[in-house]
Amino acid sequence: MPSGLERMHPGGGTWCWGGNAPGPGRPTTHWDTDSPSGRYERHWYKEFTVMNPSLERLYAARDALARWSPDAPTVAITTGSGYGWLVDQMEQPRAIGFEEIPNMPLCNNPQHAGRFVTGRLFGHSVVVQHGRLHCYEGYRAEEVAFPARTLALWGVETFLLTNAAGAINPAFREGEFMAITDHINFIGQNPLTGLAYLELGERFPDLSHLYDPDLVARVKARMDAEGTTLHQGVYGGMPGPSYETPAEIRMLRIVGADAVGMSTVPEAIALGQMGRRVFGLSCLTNLAAGAATSPIRDDEIVDVLERAEVRNDL
């Protein structure tokens, strides 16, 4: 009989070797507190799906949302810095704080409220994730993606991920918008790292069309009709919280990034694994380091966001 982790996690599952790589044949070493010798020892463990603690945490959060509102909207909007005006535009808003939902990580950024708000926005039933998490707050990518995964398990099918970004492409101007067509993950983490949960999707998902081309085309047509510039480009995800150096921006430009920011990538990857439709929208709040004529300041970025509201174009 196995010891250690088996005693910690009784229940069903399939036997497998430990280790991070998929497939059999890897032993795992962990500290067995019941070992009389007090040594590191090798043990078998069970790989869990439904019984896995991480998956149970997601289900508990999902169930809390379902009790709060049994009918999930089909569209979710994740608001980045300066997008709080979206909540102000909602009709019949109803909110639940992250602190009211079991296992939900809390926002540490003062510009991010940390709540879900349901209601009607521009004639559509939506849920707004008012405030997001970031890896620079000390959260793992898996935790950053936790709210989005919870919404997806609740029943949301389409996600609009917004953010503030620095413009790298010289054709872009401050206050314009960019639809994300692809990303480069320089954050250094991936929300899919760890045990694979088949309930969340494939172990090795294809991200070739992570950002839905049809949604990009539809939003661009709408914004063109309204006379609002919408660029298309590649988003470079950086870890933050410091802004990038001029050398880093030169590197990002060489490898193909058109804009740079510190968010969005973890949620997009997790949602892509779950088969959800993703549209990423960057507000270009500043010229990136090396192109700007003055230091990059957070309050100036928020000011640009407030002046660049897209409102009905969404």
C-alpha positions as CSV (number, residue, x, y, z in Angstrom):
1,M,0.0,0.0,0.0
2,P,1.2,3.5,-0.7
3,S,2.1,5.9,2.1
4,G,2.5,9.7,2.5
5,L,0.3,11.3,-0.1
6,E,-2.2,8.4,-0.1
7,R,-2.9,9.2,3.5
8,M,-3.3,12.8,2.7
9,H,-5.7,12.3,-0.2
10,P,-7.9,9.3,0.3
11,G,-10.4,8.5,-2.5
12,G,-10.5,7.4,-6.1
13,G,-8.0,7.8,-8.7
14,T,-5.6,6.0,-11.0
15,W,-2.1,4.8,-9.9
16,C,0.8,6.5,-11.6
17,W,4.3,7.5,-11.0
18,G,5.1,10.9,-9.5
19,G,6.9,13.6,-11.4
20,N,5.9,16.6,-13.5
21,A,6.1,15.0,-16.9
22,P,3.2,13.0,-18.3
23,G,3.3,9.3,-18.5
24,P,4.5,6.5,-16.2
25,G,8.0,5.8,-15.0
26,R,8.9,8.7,-12.8
27,P,9.4,8.2,-9.0
28,T,8.6,11.2,-6.8
29,T,10.4,12.1,-3.5
30,H,8.5,14.0,-0.8
31,W,8.8,14.4,3.0
32,D,6.9,11.7,4.8
33,T,6.0,13.0,8.2
34,D,5.0,9.5,9.3
35,S,8.4,8.1,8.5
36,P,10.1,7.0,11.8
37,S,13.5,7.6,10.2
38,G,12.7,11.2,9.4
39,R,14.3,10.8,6.0
40,Y,13.3,11.7,2.5
41,E,11.8,8.5,1.0
42,R,10.3,7.5,-2.3
43,H,6.6,6.7,-2.5
44,W,3.9,6.1,-5.0
45,Y,1.1,8.6,-5.1
46,K,-2.3,8.9,-6.8
47,E,-3.0,11.3,-9.6
48,F,-6.4,12.8,-9.0
49,T,-8.8,14.6,-11.3
50,V,-12.1,15.4,-9.5
51,M,-10.5,14.5,-6.2
52,N,-7.5,16.8,-6.7
53,P,-7.5,19.7,-4.3
54,S,-6.8,22.3,-7.0
55,L,-9.8,21.1,-9.0
56,E,-12.0,20.9,-5.9
57,R,-11.1,24.6,-5.2
58,L,-12.3,25.6,-8.7
59,Y,-15.5,23.6,-8.3
60,A,-16.2,25.1,-4.9
61,A,-15.8,28.6,-6.4
62,R,-18.0,27.7,-9.3
63,D,-20.7,26.3,-7.1
64,A,-20.7,29.5,-5.0
65,L,-21.3,31.6,-8.2
66,A,-24.1,29.2,-9.3
67,R,-25.8,29.6,-5.9
68,W,-25.5,33.4,-6.2
69,S,-26.8,33.4,-9.8
70,P,-28.0,30.1,-11.3
71,D,-27.9,31.5,-14.9
72,A,-24.5,32.4,-16.1
73,P,-24.1,35.1,-18.8
74,T,-22.5,33.8,-22.0
75,V,-20.1,36.8,-22.2
76,A,-17.5,37.9,-19.6
77,I,-15.3,41.0,-19.7
78,T,-12.1,41.1,-17.6
79,T,-11.3,44.7,-16.9
80,G,-7.7,45.8,-16.8
81,S,-6.4,49.1,-15.3
82,G,-8.7,52.0,-16.0
83,Y,-11.6,50.1,-17.4
84,G,-13.8,50.5,-14.3
85,W,-16.1,52.8,-16.3
86,L,-17.6,49.6,-17.9
87,V,-19.2,48.8,-14.6
88,D,-20.6,52.3,-14.3
89,Q,-22.3,51.7,-17.7
90,M,-24.1,48.5,-16.6
91,E,-27.8,48.3,-16.1
92,Q,-29.3,46.3,-13.2
93,P,-25.8,45.6,-11.8
94,R,-25.4,43.0,-9.1
95,A,-22.0,42.3,-7.5
96,I,-20.3,39.6,-5.5
97,G,-16.8,40.3,-4.0
98,F,-14.0,37.9,-4.4
99,E,-13.8,37.6,-0.7
100,E,-17.4,36.1,-0.7
101,I,-16.3,33.2,-3.0
102,P,-14.5,30.2,-1.6
103,N,-10.8,30.0,-2.6
104,M,-10.9,33.1,-4.8
105,P,-7.6,34.9,-4.7
106,L,-7.9,38.6,-3.8
107,C,-6.6,41.6,-5.7
108,N,-3.8,43.6,-4.2
109,N,-3.7,46.3,-6.9
110,P,-5.7,49.4,-5.6
111,Q,-7.0,50.0,-9.2
112,H,-8.6,46.6,-9.2
113,A,-11.8,46.1,-7.2
114,G,-11.8,42.4,-7.0
115,R,-15.5,41.4,-7.7
116,F,-17.8,40.0,-10.3
117,V,-20.6,42.2,-11.6
118,T,-23.6,40.8,-13.6
119,G,-26.0,43.0,-15.5
120,R,-26.7,44.4,-19.0
121,L,-24.1,46.3,-20.9
122,F,-24.8,47.8,-24.3
123,G,-27.9,45.6,-24.6
124,H,-26.2,42.3,-23.7
125,S,-26.2,40.2,-20.6
126,V,-22.6,40.0,-19.3
127,V,-20.5,39.4,-16.3
128,V,-17.6,41.8,-15.6
129,Q,-14.6,40.7,-13.7
130,H,-13.9,44.0,-12.1
131,G,-10.3,43.7,-11.3
132,R,-7.7,41.0,-12.1
133,L,-4.7,39.4,-10.6
134,H,-1.1,39.6,-11.7
135,C,2.0,37.4,-11.3
136,Y,3.8,40.5,-10.0
137,E,1.6,40.4,-7.0
138,G,3.2,37.1,-6.0
139,Y,0.5,34.9,-7.5
140,R,1.3,31.9,-9.7
141,A,-0.1,31.9,-13.2
142,E,-2.6,29.2,-12.1
143,E,-3.9,31.5,-9.5
144,V,-4.1,34.5,-11.9
145,A,-6.2,32.4,-14.2
146,F,-8.5,31.1,-11.3
147,P,-11.2,33.8,-11.7
148,A,-11.4,33.2,-15.5
149,R,-11.5,29.4,-15.1
150,T,-14.3,29.8,-12.5
151,L,-16.4,31.8,-14.9
152,A,-15.8,29.3,-17.6
153,L,-16.9,26.4,-15.4
154,W,-19.9,28.5,-14.4
155,G,-21.0,28.5,-18.1
156,V,-19.4,31.6,-19.7
157,E,-18.4,30.9,-23.3
158,T,-16.9,34.1,-24.7
159,F,-14.3,36.3,-22.9
160,L,-13.2,39.8,-23.6
161,L,-9.8,40.4,-21.9
162,T,-8.9,44.1,-21.7
163,N,-5.6,45.6,-20.6
164,A,-3.4,48.7,-20.7
165,A,-0.3,48.3,-22.9
166,G,2.7,50.2,-24.1
167,A,3.0,50.7,-27.8
168,I,6.1,49.2,-29.4
169,N,5.0,49.3,-33.1
170,P,6.0,52.8,-34.4
171,A,2.8,53.1,-36.3
172,F,0.7,53.0,-33.1
173,R,-0.2,56.1,-31.2
174,E,-1.1,56.8,-27.6
175,G,-4.8,56.4,-26.9
176,E,-5.4,54.0,-29.8
177,F,-6.5,50.4,-29.4
178,M,-5.0,47.0,-30.5
179,A,-6.9,43.7,-31.0
180,I,-4.5,41.0,-29.8
181,T,-4.0,38.4,-32.6
182,D,-1.2,36.5,-30.8
183,H,1.0,36.8,-27.8
184,I,4.6,36.1,-26.6
185,N,4.8,34.8,-23.1
186,F,7.8,36.4,-21.3
187,I,6.1,36.3,-17.9
188,G,8.0,33.1,-17.2
189,Q,5.0,31.0,-16.0
190,N,2.2,29.0,-17.6
191,P,-1.2,28.3,-15.9
192,L,-1.2,24.8,-17.2
193,T,2.0,23.8,-15.3
194,G,1.5,20.9,-12.8
195,L,-0.9,18.0,-12.8
196,A,-3.2,17.7,-15.8
197,Y,-6.9,18.0,-15.1
198,L,-8.8,16.4,-18.0
199,E,-12.0,18.3,-16.9
200,L,-10.2,21.5,-17.9
201,G,-9.1,20.4,-21.4
202,E,-6.2,18.8,-23.2
203,R,-2.8,18.5,-21.5
204,F,-1.0,20.0,-24.6
205,P,-3.6,22.4,-26.2
206,D,-3.0,24.0,-29.6
207,L,-2.9,27.8,-29.2
208,S,-2.6,28.6,-32.9
209,H,-5.9,30.5,-32.9
210,L,-6.1,31.4,-29.2
211,Y,-7.5,34.8,-30.0
212,D,-10.6,34.2,-32.0
213,P,-10.1,35.6,-35.6
214,D,-13.9,35.9,-36.1
215,L,-14.3,38.1,-33.0
216,V,-11.3,40.2,-34.1
217,A,-12.9,40.8,-37.5
218,R,-16.3,41.6,-36.1
219,V,-15.0,44.1,-33.5
220,K,-12.7,45.7,-36.1
221,A,-15.7,46.2,-38.5
222,R,-17.7,47.7,-35.7
223,M,-15.0,50.1,-34.6
224,D,-14.1,51.1,-38.2
225,A,-17.8,52.0,-38.7
226,E,-17.6,54.2,-35.6
227,G,-14.4,55.8,-36.8
228,T,-12.3,54.4,-34.0
229,T,-8.8,53.1,-34.8
230,L,-8.3,49.4,-34.0
231,H,-4.9,48.0,-34.8
232,Q,-4.1,44.3,-34.8
233,G,-0.9,42.9,-33.4
234,V,1.1,40.7,-31.0
235,Y,1.0,41.3,-27.3
236,G,4.2,40.8,-25.3
237,G,3.5,39.6,-21.8
238,M,6.2,40.7,-19.3
239,P,6.4,39.9,-15.6
240,G,6.5,43.4,-14.1
241,P,6.0,45.2,-11.9
242,S,8.8,47.5,-13.2
243,Y,8.2,48.9,-16.6
244,E,10.5,47.5,-19.4
245,T,13.9,48.9,-20.1
246,P,14.7,50.3,-23.6
247,A,16.8,47.2,-24.3
248,E,13.9,44.9,-23.4
249,I,11.7,46.9,-25.8
250,R,14.2,46.6,-28.6
251,M,14.3,42.8,-28.0
252,L,10.4,42.6,-28.0
253,R,10.3,44.6,-31.3
254,I,12.8,42.2,-32.9
255,V,10.9,39.1,-31.9
256,G,7.6,40.6,-33.2
257,A,5.7,42.2,-30.4
258,D,3.6,45.3,-31.2
259,A,2.6,46.1,-27.6
260,V,3.7,45.2,-24.2
261,G,1.9,44.6,-20.8
262,M,1.9,42.6,-17.6
263,S,-1.3,40.7,-17.8
264,T,-3.8,38.8,-20.0
265,V,-1.5,35.9,-21.1
266,P,-2.2,33.5,-18.1
267,E,-6.0,33.9,-18.5
268,A,-5.9,33.6,-22.3
269,I,-3.9,30.3,-22.1
270,A,-6.2,28.8,-19.5
271,L,-9.3,29.7,-21.4
272,G,-7.8,28.4,-24.6
273,Q,-7.2,25.1,-23.0
274,M,-10.9,25.1,-21.9
275,G,-12.1,25.7,-25.5
276,R,-13.5,29.2,-24.8
277,R,-13.6,32.1,-27.3
278,V,-11.1,34.8,-26.4
279,F,-10.9,38.4,-27.6
280,G,-8.0,40.5,-26.3
281,L,-8.2,44.3,-26.4
282,S,-5.2,46.6,-25.5
283,C,-5.6,50.3,-24.9
284,L,-2.2,51.8,-25.9
285,T,-1.7,54.1,-23.0
286,N,1.9,55.1,-23.7
287,L,4.8,54.7,-26.0
288,A,7.1,52.0,-24.7
289,A,10.5,52.8,-23.1
290,G,13.0,54.2,-25.6
291,A,10.3,55.8,-27.7
292,A,8.7,57.9,-24.9
293,T,10.1,61.4,-24.3
294,S,9.4,61.3,-20.6
295,P,9.4,58.7,-17.8
296,I,6.4,56.3,-17.8
297,R,4.1,57.1,-14.9
298,D,1.1,55.0,-13.7
299,D,-1.2,58.0,-13.1
300,E,-0.6,59.2,-16.7
301,I,-1.5,55.8,-18.0
302,V,-4.8,55.8,-16.1
303,D,-5.5,59.3,-17.4
304,V,-5.1,58.1,-21.0
305,L,-7.4,55.2,-20.3
306,E,-10.1,57.5,-19.0
307,R,-9.9,59.6,-22.1
308,A,-9.8,56.6,-24.5
309,E,-13.1,55.0,-23.6
310,V,-14.4,52.9,-26.4
311,R,-17.9,52.6,-24.9
312,N,-20.5,51.5,-27.6
313,D,-17.7,50.3,-29.9
314,L,-17.4,47.2,-27.7
